[in-house]
Amino acid sequence: MAAVCDICAKSPGFGHNRPWSRKITKRRFDPNIQRVRAKVNGTPKRMNVCTRCIKAGKVTR
């Protein structure tokens, strides 16, 4: 599943793992994406939506 929100287009952020040993490796911060049934133009449709959009009420279930 793609880690991109269909409403706000939020996508993964990238950074580094920094353990105590200072061995830096790349890591990825994925947004919390949920697959929900939302009404789009009156018809239900499955969408990948981040939880921030669900809480803000940008999606009608």
PQR file with spaces between the fields and no chain letter, atoms N, CA, C, O and H, PARSE charges and radii, in Angstrom:
ATOM       1  N    MET     1       0.850   -1.181    0.000 -0.4000 1.5000
ATOM       2  CA   MET     1       0.000    0.000    0.000 -0.0000 2.0000
ATOM       3  C    MET     1       0.891    1.238    0.000  0.5500 1.7000
ATOM       4  O    MET     1       1.881    1.297    0.729 -0.5500 1.4000
ATOM       5  N    ALA     2       0.542    2.208   -0.806 -0.4000 1.5000
ATOM       6  CA   ALA     2       1.317    3.442   -0.862 -0.0000 2.0000
ATOM       7  C    ALA     2       1.096    4.241    0.420  0.5500 1.7000
ATOM       8  O    ALA     2      -0.026    4.325    0.919 -0.5500 1.4000
ATOM       9  H    ALA     2      -0.263    2.160   -1.399  0.4000 1.0000
ATOM      10  N    ALA     3       2.151    4.816    0.941 -0.4000 1.5000
ATOM      11  CA   ALA     3       2.067    5.598    2.170 -0.0000 2.0000
ATOM      12  C    ALA     3       1.820    7.058    1.846  0.5500 1.7000
ATOM      13  O    ALA     3       2.570    7.932    2.282 -0.5500 1.4000
ATOM      14  H    ALA     3       3.062    4.747    0.535  0.4000 1.0000
ATOM      15  N    VAL     4       0.748    7.331    1.065 -0.4000 1.5000
ATOM      16  CA   VAL     4       0.400    8.689    0.684 -0.0000 2.0000
ATOM      17  C    VAL     4      -1.088    8.890    0.943  0.5500 1.7000
ATOM      18  O    VAL     4      -1.907    8.047    0.576 -0.5500 1.4000
ATOM      19  H    VAL     4       0.139    6.621    0.710  0.4000 1.0000
ATOM      20  N    CYS     5      -1.437   10.009    1.575 -0.4000 1.5000
ATOM      21  CA   CYS     5      -2.832   10.333    1.866 -0.0000 2.0000
ATOM      22  C    CYS     5      -3.506   10.847    0.593  0.5500 1.7000
ATOM      23  O    CYS     5      -2.940   11.685   -0.108 -0.5500 1.4000
ATOM      24  H    CYS     5      -0.772   10.694    1.872  0.4000 1.0000
ATOM      25  N    ASP     6      -4.718   10.351    0.287 -0.4000 1.5000
ATOM      26  CA   ASP     6      -5.448   10.789   -0.896 -0.0000 2.0000
ATOM      27  C    ASP     6      -6.059   12.171   -0.716  0.5500 1.7000
ATOM      28  O    ASP     6      -6.421   12.807   -1.707 -0.5500 1.4000
ATOM      29  H    ASP     6      -5.178    9.670    0.857  0.4000 1.0000
ATOM      30  N    ILE     7      -6.185   12.657    0.518 -0.4000 1.5000
ATOM      31  CA   ILE     7      -6.800   13.958    0.773 -0.0000 2.0000
ATOM      32  C    ILE     7      -5.755   15.069    0.780  0.5500 1.7000
ATOM      33  O    ILE     7      -5.862   16.028    0.015 -0.5500 1.4000
ATOM      34  H    ILE     7      -5.891   12.141    1.322  0.4000 1.0000
ATOM      35  N    CYS     8      -4.745   14.944    1.640 -0.4000 1.5000
ATOM      36  CA   CYS     8      -3.764   16.029    1.817 -0.0000 2.0000
ATOM      37  C    CYS     8      -2.424   15.737    1.161  0.5500 1.7000
ATOM      38  O    CYS     8      -1.518   16.568    1.213 -0.5500 1.4000
ATOM      39  H    CYS     8      -4.658   14.166    2.261  0.4000 1.0000
ATOM      40  N    ALA     9      -2.285   14.568    0.543 -0.4000 1.5000
ATOM      41  CA   ALA     9      -1.046   14.162   -0.146 -0.0000 2.0000
ATOM      42  C    ALA     9       0.147   14.085    0.793  0.5500 1.7000
ATOM      43  O    ALA     9       1.286   14.271    0.365 -0.5500 1.4000
ATOM      44  H    ALA     9      -3.021   13.892    0.501  0.4000 1.0000
ATOM      45  N    LYS    10      -0.104   13.810    2.077 -0.4000 1.5000
ATOM      46  CA   LYS    10       1.008   13.617    3.017 -0.0000 2.0000
ATOM      47  C    LYS    10       1.750   12.345    2.629  0.5500 1.7000
ATOM      48  O    LYS    10       1.134   11.309    2.379 -0.5500 1.4000
ATOM      49  H    LYS    10      -1.029   13.659    2.425  0.4000 1.0000
ATOM      50  N    SER    11       3.077   12.431    2.580 -0.4000 1.5000
ATOM      51  CA   SER    11       3.903   11.311    2.153 -0.0000 2.0000
ATOM      52  C    SER    11       4.999   11.069    3.185  0.5500 1.7000
ATOM      53  O    SER    11       5.134   11.855    4.123 -0.5500 1.4000
ATOM      54  H    SER    11       3.578   13.272    2.783  0.4000 1.0000
ATOM      55  N    PRO    12       5.783   10.007    3.037 -0.5600 1.5000
ATOM      56  CA   PRO    12       6.802    9.698    4.036  0.2800 2.0000
ATOM      57  C    PRO    12       7.869   10.783    4.144  0.5500 1.7000
ATOM      58  O    PRO    12       8.212   11.458    3.173 -0.5500 1.4000
ATOM      59  N    GLY    13       8.382   10.920    5.379 -0.4000 1.5000
ATOM      60  CA   GLY    13       9.535   11.775    5.617 -0.0000 2.0000
ATOM      61  C    GLY    13      10.750   10.882    5.782  0.5500 1.7000
ATOM      62  O    GLY    13      10.619    9.714    6.150 -0.5500 1.4000
ATOM      63  H    GLY    13       8.103   10.372    6.168  0.4000 1.0000
ATOM      64  N    PHE    14      11.910   11.411    5.517 -0.4000 1.5000
ATOM      65  CA   PHE    14      13.125   10.605    5.578 -0.0000 2.0000
ATOM      66  C    PHE    14      14.103   11.209    6.575  0.5500 1.7000
ATOM      67  O    PHE    14      14.113   12.418    6.805 -0.5500 1.4000
ATOM      68  H    PHE    14      12.016   12.359    5.218  0.4000 1.0000
ATOM      69  N    GLY    15      14.915   10.353    7.155 -0.4000 1.5000
ATOM      70  CA   GLY    15      15.893   10.805    8.135 -0.0000 2.0000
ATOM      71  C    GLY    15      16.921    9.717    8.375  0.5500 1.7000
ATOM      72  O    GLY    15      17.159    8.863    7.521 -0.5500 1.4000
ATOM      73  H    GLY    15      14.907    9.370    6.968  0.4000 1.0000
ATOM      74  N    HIS    16      17.531    9.763    9.567 -0.4000 1.5000
ATOM      75  CA   HIS    16      18.572    8.800    9.911 -0.0000 2.0000
ATOM      76  C    HIS    16      18.274    8.148   11.249  0.5500 1.7000
ATOM      77  O    HIS    16      17.715    8.778   12.147 -0.5500 1.4000
ATOM      78  H    HIS    16      17.338   10.457   10.261  0.4000 1.0000
ATOM      79  N    ASN    17      18.652    6.875   11.378 -0.4000 1.5000
ATOM      80  CA   ASN    17      18.707    6.225   12.683 -0.0000 2.0000
ATOM      81  C    ASN    17      20.020    6.648   13.318  0.5500 1.7000
ATOM      82  O    ASN    17      21.072    6.566   12.683 -0.5500 1.4000
ATOM      83  H    ASN    17      19.106    6.363   10.649  0.4000 1.0000
ATOM      84  N    ARG    18      19.970    7.101   14.567 -0.4000 1.5000
ATOM      85  CA   ARG    18      21.181    7.523   15.262 -0.0000 2.0000
ATOM      86  C    ARG    18      21.306    6.749   16.570  0.5500 1.7000
ATOM      87  O    ARG    18      20.957    7.286   17.622 -0.5500 1.4000
ATOM      88  H    ARG    18      19.116    7.167   15.083  0.4000 1.0000
ATOM      89  N    PRO    19      21.787    5.519   16.544 -0.5600 1.5000
ATOM      90  CA   PRO    19      21.929    4.760   17.774  0.2800 2.0000
ATOM      91  C    PRO    19      23.123    5.249   18.598  0.5500 1.7000
ATOM      92  O    PRO    19      23.857    6.146   18.183 -0.5500 1.4000
ATOM      93  N    TRP    20      23.294    4.657   19.741 -0.4000 1.5000
ATOM      94  CA   TRP    20      24.371    5.042   20.652 -0.0000 2.0000
ATOM      95  C    TRP    20      25.742    4.866   20.008  0.5500 1.7000
ATOM      96  O    TRP    20      26.672    5.613   20.309 -0.5500 1.4000
ATOM      97  H    TRP    20      22.697    3.928   20.078  0.4000 1.0000
ATOM      98  N    SER    21      25.869    3.881   19.124 -0.4000 1.5000
ATOM      99  CA   SER    21      27.146    3.615   18.466 -0.0000 2.0000
ATOM     100  C    SER    21      27.457    4.626   17.359  0.5500 1.7000
ATOM     101  O    SER    21      28.548    4.598   16.788 -0.5500 1.4000
ATOM     102  H    SER    21      25.113    3.273   18.879  0.4000 1.0000
ATOM     103  N    ARG    22      26.520    5.511   17.053 -0.4000 1.5000
ATOM     104  CA   ARG    22      26.669    6.542   16.029 -0.0000 2.0000
ATOM     105  C    ARG    22      26.794    5.997   14.615  0.5500 1.7000
ATOM     106  O    ARG    22      27.252    6.700   13.714 -0.5500 1.4000
ATOM     107  H    ARG    22      25.634    5.534   17.516  0.4000 1.0000
ATOM     108  N    LYS    23      26.382    4.732   14.414 -0.4000 1.5000
ATOM     109  CA   LYS    23      26.353    4.179   13.057 -0.0000 2.0000
ATOM     110  C    LYS    23      25.074    4.665   12.392  0.5500 1.7000
ATOM     111  O    LYS    23      23.987    4.196   12.726 -0.5500 1.4000
ATOM     112  H    LYS    23      26.010    4.161   15.146  0.4000 1.0000
ATOM     113  N    ILE    24      25.189    5.592   11.462 -0.4000 1.5000
ATOM     114  CA   ILE    24      24.022    6.218   10.854 -0.0000 2.0000
ATOM     115  C    ILE    24      23.506    5.356    9.709  0.5500 1.7000
ATOM     116  O    ILE    24      24.256    4.994    8.802 -0.5500 1.4000
ATOM     117  H    ILE    24      26.073    5.974   11.190  0.4000 1.0000
ATOM     118  N    THR    25      22.198    5.026    9.765 -0.4000 1.5000
ATOM     119  CA   THR    25      21.535    4.330    8.665 -0.0000 2.0000
ATOM     120  C    THR    25      20.286    5.117    8.317  0.5500 1.7000
ATOM     121  O    THR    25      19.731    5.832    9.152 -0.5500 1.4000
ATOM     122  H    THR    25      21.589    5.319   10.502  0.4000 1.0000
ATOM     123  N    LYS    26      19.852    4.976    7.075 -0.4000 1.5000
ATOM     124  CA   LYS    26      18.679    5.707    6.624 -0.0000 2.0000
ATOM     125  C    LYS    26      17.407    5.059    7.178  0.5500 1.7000
ATOM     126  O    LYS    26      17.342    3.842    7.353 -0.5500 1.4000
ATOM     127  H    LYS    26      20.302    4.395    6.397  0.4000 1.0000
ATOM     128  N    ARG    27      16.400    5.893    7.450 -0.4000 1.5000
ATOM     129  CA   ARG    27      15.112    5.386    7.876 -0.0000 2.0000
ATOM     130  C    ARG    27      14.003    6.217    7.260  0.5500 1.7000
ATOM     131  O    ARG    27      14.252    7.259    6.655 -0.5500 1.4000
ATOM     132  H    ARG    27      16.453    6.882    7.308  0.4000 1.0000
ATOM     133  N    ARG    28      12.789    5.748    7.418 -0.4000 1.5000
ATOM     134  CA   ARG    28      11.645    6.369    6.768 -0.0000 2.0000
ATOM     135  C    ARG    28      10.539    6.557    7.799  0.5500 1.7000
ATOM     136  O    ARG    28      10.206    5.617    8.522 -0.5500 1.4000
ATOM     137  H    ARG    28      12.586    4.901    7.910  0.4000 1.0000
ATOM     138  N    PHE    29       9.969    7.747    7.879 -0.4000 1.5000
ATOM     139  CA   PHE    29       8.863    8.051    8.782 -0.0000 2.0000
ATOM     140  C    PHE    29       7.571    8.030    7.973  0.5500 1.7000
ATOM     141  O    PHE    29       7.261    8.993    7.272 -0.5500 1.4000
ATOM     142  H    PHE    29      10.240    8.510    7.292  0.4000 1.0000
ATOM     143  N    ASP    30       6.811    6.929    8.065 -0.4000 1.5000
ATOM     144  CA   ASP    30       5.567    6.812    7.311 -0.0000 2.0000
ATOM     145  C    ASP    30       4.422    7.478    8.062  0.5500 1.7000
ATOM     146  O    ASP    30       4.352    7.369    9.286 -0.5500 1.4000
ATOM     147  H    ASP    30       7.063    6.146    8.634  0.4000 1.0000
ATOM     148  N    PRO    31       3.518    8.170    7.357 -0.5600 1.5000
ATOM     149  CA   PRO    31       2.323    8.701    8.011  0.2800 2.0000
ATOM     150  C    PRO    31       1.367    7.560    8.341  0.5500 1.7000
ATOM     151  O    PRO    31       1.422    6.492    7.731 -0.5500 1.4000
ATOM     152  N    ASN    32       0.495    7.800    9.308 -0.4000 1.5000
ATOM     153  CA   ASN    32      -0.465    6.782    9.737 -0.0000 2.0000
ATOM     154  C    ASN    32      -1.626    6.755    8.748  0.5500 1.7000
ATOM     155  O    ASN    32      -2.591    7.506    8.889 -0.5500 1.4000
ATOM     156  H    ASN    32       0.451    8.667    9.803  0.4000 1.0000
ATOM     157  N    ILE    33      -1.524    5.885    7.748 -0.4000 1.5000
ATOM     158  CA   ILE    33      -2.512    5.801    6.672 -0.0000 2.0000
ATOM     159  C    ILE    33      -3.504    4.683    6.976  0.5500 1.7000
ATOM     160  O    ILE    33      -3.112    3.560    7.293 -0.5500 1.4000
ATOM     161  H    ILE    33      -0.740    5.275    7.633  0.4000 1.0000
ATOM     162  N    GLN    34      -4.797    5.004    6.874 -0.4000 1.5000
ATOM     163  CA   GLN    34      -5.862    4.031    7.085 -0.0000 2.0000
ATOM     164  C    GLN    34      -6.672    3.916    5.799  0.5500 1.7000
ATOM     165  O    GLN    34      -6.896    4.911    5.109 -0.5500 1.4000
ATOM     166  H    GLN    34      -5.116    5.916    6.616  0.4000 1.0000
ATOM     167  N    ARG    35      -7.107    2.702    5.481 -0.4000 1.5000
ATOM     168  CA   ARG    35      -7.959    2.491    4.301 -0.0000 2.0000
ATOM     169  C    ARG    35      -9.401    2.575    4.770  0.5500 1.7000
ATOM     170  O    ARG    35      -9.862    1.703    5.506 -0.5500 1.4000
ATOM     171  H    ARG    35      -6.925    1.895    6.041  0.4000 1.0000
ATOM     172  N    VAL    36     -10.122    3.614    4.354 -0.4000 1.5000
ATOM     173  CA   VAL    36     -11.490    3.846    4.817 -0.0000 2.0000
ATOM     174  C    VAL    36     -12.433    3.952    3.623  0.5500 1.7000
ATOM     175  O    VAL    36     -12.024    4.262    2.504 -0.5500 1.4000
ATOM     176  H    VAL    36      -9.747    4.322    3.756  0.4000 1.0000
ATOM     177  N    ARG    37     -13.705    3.686    3.899 -0.4000 1.5000
ATOM     178  CA   ARG    37     -14.751    3.909    2.905 -0.0000 2.0000
ATOM     179  C    ARG    37     -15.284    5.303    3.120  0.5500 1.7000
ATOM     180  O    ARG    37     -15.878    5.592    4.159 -0.5500 1.4000
ATOM     181  H    ARG    37     -14.037    3.435    4.808  0.4000 1.0000
ATOM     182  N    ALA    38     -15.078    6.175    2.143 -0.4000 1.5000
ATOM     183  CA   ALA    38     -15.514    7.560    2.249 -0.0000 2.0000
ATOM     184  C    ALA    38     -16.490    7.864    1.116  0.5500 1.7000
ATOM     185  O    ALA    38     -16.434    7.258    0.047 -0.5500 1.4000
ATOM     186  H    ALA    38     -14.596    5.940    1.299  0.4000 1.0000
ATOM     187  N    LYS    39     -17.387    8.817    1.375 -0.4000 1.5000
ATOM     188  CA   LYS    39     -18.331    9.225    0.346 -0.0000 2.0000
ATOM     189  C    LYS    39     -17.695   10.322   -0.496  0.5500 1.7000
ATOM     190  O    LYS    39     -17.309   11.375    0.013 -0.5500 1.4000
ATOM     191  H    LYS    39     -17.433    9.310    2.244  0.4000 1.0000
ATOM     192  N    VAL    40     -17.593   10.054   -1.795 -0.4000 1.5000
ATOM     193  CA   VAL    40     -17.075   11.030   -2.753 -0.0000 2.0000
ATOM     194  C    VAL    40     -18.160   11.255   -3.800  0.5500 1.7000
ATOM     195  O    VAL    40     -18.521   10.338   -4.538 -0.5500 1.4000
ATOM     196  H    VAL    40     -17.905    9.199   -2.208  0.4000 1.0000
ATOM     197  N    ASN    41     -18.672   12.469   -3.858 -0.4000 1.5000
ATOM     198  CA   ASN    41     -19.779   12.818   -4.758 -0.0000 2.0000
ATOM     199  C    ASN    41     -20.997   11.923   -4.527  0.5500 1.7000
ATOM     200  O    ASN    41     -21.700   11.570   -5.473 -0.5500 1.4000
ATOM     201  H    ASN    41     -18.379   13.214   -3.258  0.4000 1.0000
ATOM     202  N    GLY    42     -21.242   11.559   -3.267 -0.4000 1.5000
ATOM     203  CA   GLY    42     -22.408   10.763   -2.908 -0.0000 2.0000
ATOM     204  C    GLY    42     -22.250    9.270   -3.031  0.5500 1.7000
ATOM     205  O    GLY    42     -23.136    8.532   -2.597 -0.5500 1.4000
ATOM     206  H    GLY    42     -20.670   11.847   -2.499  0.4000 1.0000
ATOM     207  N    THR    43     -21.156    8.785   -3.606 -0.4000 1.5000
ATOM     208  CA   THR    43     -20.954    7.351   -3.746 -0.0000 2.0000
ATOM     209  C    THR    43     -19.798    6.909   -2.859  0.5500 1.7000
ATOM     210  O    THR    43     -18.786    7.605   -2.774 -0.5500 1.4000
ATOM     211  H    THR    43     -20.437    9.384   -3.959  0.4000 1.0000
ATOM     212  N    PRO    44     -19.933    5.768   -2.201 -0.5600 1.5000
ATOM     213  CA   PRO    44     -18.833    5.300   -1.343  0.2800 2.0000
ATOM     214  C    PRO    44     -17.644    4.833   -2.169  0.5500 1.7000
ATOM     215  O    PRO    44     -17.799    4.205   -3.217 -0.5500 1.4000
ATOM     216  N    LYS    45     -16.457    5.152   -1.675 -0.4000 1.5000
ATOM     217  CA   LYS    45     -15.221    4.798   -2.372 -0.0000 2.0000
ATOM     218  C    LYS    45     -14.154    4.515   -1.337  0.5500 1.7000
ATOM     219  O    LYS    45     -14.093    5.189   -0.309 -0.5500 1.4000
ATOM     220  H    LYS    45     -16.331    5.661   -0.824  0.4000 1.0000
ATOM     221  N    ARG    46     -13.309    3.524   -1.595 -0.4000 1.5000
ATOM     222  CA   ARG    46     -12.217    3.219   -0.680 -0.0000 2.0000
ATOM     223  C    ARG    46     -11.059    4.163   -0.940  0.5500 1.7000
ATOM     224  O    ARG    46     -10.630    4.349   -2.079 -0.5500 1.4000
ATOM     225  H    ARG    46     -13.359    2.976   -2.430  0.4000 1.0000
ATOM     226  N    MET    47     -10.551    4.768    0.153 -0.4000 1.5000
ATOM     227  CA   MET    47      -9.468    5.732    0.018 -0.0000 2.0000
ATOM     228  C    MET    47      -8.415    5.478    1.080  0.5500 1.7000
ATOM     229  O    MET    47      -8.714    4.958    2.155 -0.5500 1.4000
ATOM     230  H    MET    47     -10.899    4.618    1.079  0.4000 1.0000
ATOM     231  N    ASN    48      -7.176    5.849    0.773 -0.4000 1.5000
ATOM     232  CA   ASN    48      -6.098    5.831    1.753 -0.0000 2.0000
ATOM     233  C    ASN    48      -6.011    7.223    2.357  0.5500 1.7000
ATOM     234  O    ASN    48      -5.657    8.185    1.674 -0.5500 1.4000
ATOM     235  H    ASN    48      -6.932    6.271   -0.101  0.4000 1.0000
ATOM     236  N    VAL    49      -6.342    7.328    3.668 -0.4000 1.5000
ATOM     237  CA   VAL    49      -6.438    8.626    4.322 -0.0000 2.0000
ATOM     238  C    VAL    49      -5.609    8.600    5.591  0.5500 1.7000
ATOM     239  O    VAL    49      -5.616    7.602    6.312 -0.5500 1.4000
ATOM     240  H    VAL    49      -6.630    6.547    4.222  0.4000 1.0000
ATOM     241  N    CYS    50      -4.889    9.691    5.881 -0.4000 1.5000
ATOM     242  CA   CYS    50      -4.109    9.766    7.116 -0.0000 2.0000
ATOM     243  C    CYS    50      -5.059   10.065    8.279  0.5500 1.7000
ATOM     244  O    CYS    50      -6.142   10.616    8.081 -0.5500 1.4000
ATOM     245  H    CYS    50      -4.883   10.502    5.295  0.4000 1.0000
ATOM     246  N    THR    51      -4.649    9.702    9.475 -0.4000 1.5000
ATOM     247  CA   THR    51      -5.505    9.865   10.641 -0.0000 2.0000
ATOM     248  C    THR    51      -5.735   11.328   10.983  0.5500 1.7000
ATOM     249  O    THR    51      -6.742   11.658   11.609 -0.5500 1.4000
ATOM     250  H    THR    51      -3.769    9.254    9.637  0.4000 1.0000
ATOM     251  N    ARG    52      -4.829   12.212   10.587 -0.4000 1.5000
ATOM     252  CA   ARG    52      -5.025   13.642   10.834 -0.0000 2.0000
ATOM     253  C    ARG    52      -6.220   14.154   10.037  0.5500 1.7000
ATOM     254  O    ARG    52      -6.981   14.979   10.542 -0.5500 1.4000
ATOM     255  H    ARG    52      -4.011   11.944   10.078  0.4000 1.0000
ATOM     256  N    CYS    53      -6.403   13.684    8.804 -0.4000 1.5000
ATOM     257  CA   CYS    53      -7.560   14.085    7.992 -0.0000 2.0000
ATOM     258  C    CYS    53      -8.845   13.475    8.530  0.5500 1.7000
ATOM     259  O    CYS    53      -9.900   14.108    8.472 -0.5500 1.4000
ATOM     260  H    CYS    53      -5.785   13.013    8.394  0.4000 1.0000
ATOM     261  N    ILE    54      -8.772   12.250    9.055 -0.4000 1.5000
ATOM     262  CA   ILE    54      -9.959   11.605    9.640 -0.0000 2.0000
ATOM     263  C    ILE    54     -10.407   12.375   10.869  0.5500 1.7000
ATOM     264  O    ILE    54     -11.598   12.640   11.029 -0.5500 1.4000
ATOM     265  H    ILE    54      -7.915   11.736    9.101  0.4000 1.0000
ATOM     266  N    LYS    55      -9.462   12.744   11.750 -0.4000 1.5000
ATOM     267  CA   LYS    55      -9.800   13.491   12.957 -0.0000 2.0000
ATOM     268  C    LYS    55     -10.323   14.878   12.643  0.5500 1.7000
ATOM     269  O    LYS    55     -11.202   15.381   13.342 -0.5500 1.4000
ATOM     270  H    LYS    55      -8.495   12.529   11.620  0.4000 1.0000
ATOM     271  N    ALA    56      -9.793   15.506   11.594 -0.4000 1.5000
ATOM     272  CA   ALA    56     -10.206   16.873   11.236 -0.0000 2.0000
ATOM     273  C    ALA    56     -11.566   16.897   10.551  0.5500 1.7000
ATOM     274  O    ALA    56     -12.123   17.975   10.343 -0.5500 1.4000
ATOM     275  H    ALA    56      -9.078   15.097   11.026  0.4000 1.0000
ATOM     276  N    GLY    57     -12.115   15.739   10.196 -0.4000 1.5000
ATOM     277  CA   GLY    57     -13.426   15.679    9.559 -0.0000 2.0000
ATOM     278  C    GLY    57     -13.380   15.993    8.072  0.5500 1.7000
ATOM     279  O    GLY    57     -14.400   16.376    7.499 -0.5500 1.4000
ATOM     280  H    GLY    57     -11.663   14.863   10.365  0.4000 1.0000
ATOM     281  N    LYS    58     -12.230   15.842    7.433 -0.4000 1.5000
ATOM     282  CA   LYS    58     -12.123   16.093    6.000 -0.0000 2.0000
ATOM     283  C    LYS    58     -12.691   14.939    5.187  0.5500 1.7000
ATOM     284  O    LYS    58     -12.829   15.043    3.968 -0.5500 1.4000
ATOM     285  H    LYS    58     -11.401   15.531    7.898  0.4000 1.0000
ATOM     286  N    VAL    59     -13.027   13.822    5.870 -0.4000 1.5000
ATOM     287  CA   VAL    59     -13.559   12.640    5.203 -0.0000 2.0000
ATOM     288  C    VAL    59     -14.910   12.322    5.813  0.5500 1.7000
ATOM     289  O    VAL    59     -15.034   12.231    7.035 -0.5500 1.4000
ATOM     290  H    VAL    59     -12.915   13.738    6.860  0.4000 1.0000
ATOM     291  N    THR    60     -15.934   12.150    4.970 -0.4000 1.5000
ATOM     292  CA   THR    60     -17.239   11.712    5.473 -0.0000 2.0000
ATOM     293  C    THR    60     -17.350   10.223    5.239  0.5500 1.7000
ATOM     294  O    THR    60     -17.237    9.748    4.108 -0.5500 1.4000
ATOM     295  H    THR    60     -15.834   12.223    3.978  0.4000 1.0000
ATOM     296  N    ARG    61     -17.573    9.485    6.323 -0.4000 1.5000
ATOM     297  CA   ARG    61     -17.598    8.025    6.241 -0.0000 2.0000
ATOM     298  C    ARG    61     -18.985    7.511    5.987  0.5500 1.7000
ATOM     299  O    ARG    61     -19.187    6.301    5.890 -0.5500 1.4000
ATOM     300  H    ARG    61     -17.665    9.871    7.241  0.4000 1.0000
